């Protein structure tokens, strides 16, 4: 599936201009340039389509002694997927600063014996608007993300809840 390029219309003094951003491509480059764990796990940004960010990692680089996905690798993939979607949303609204995970919880529901595929869906427009308003008023904001990992049969293997915070530079 191709990586989605998001088009954003911005108002300028002379009218409007179109800005094309390949958020998924930028995220892949960032993960590999700055997070060695993403590289060693073979974590790949598959796509960002219709508000869903999907990252994947091969089982061969992330298995345990039982031949199933290592819990730490599932955690790593879900944390980075939630962080990635929050990063995309922050960029869409030009919220810059330090983006960190503030709180996290994961439920391991069943063994995964195949490729890790982590998915996060864009939060509601109301949640995103609160995020944007908080950043505009206070220079900091937080956003909750849910990331899931399912097997090829559609069975839920892991469910992650994360709270991500962004703090403007100089705060």
Secondary structure, DSSP 4 states (H G I P E B T S, - for coil): -PPP-EEEEEEETTEEEEEEE-HHHHHHHHHHHH-HHHHHHT-EEEEEETTEEEEEE-GGGSB-TTSSB-HHHHHHHHHHHHHHHHHHHHHHTT--SEEEEEEEEEEE-S---S-EEEEEEPPPHHHHHHHHHHHHHHSEEEEEEEEEEE-TTS-EEEEEEEEEEEE-TT-
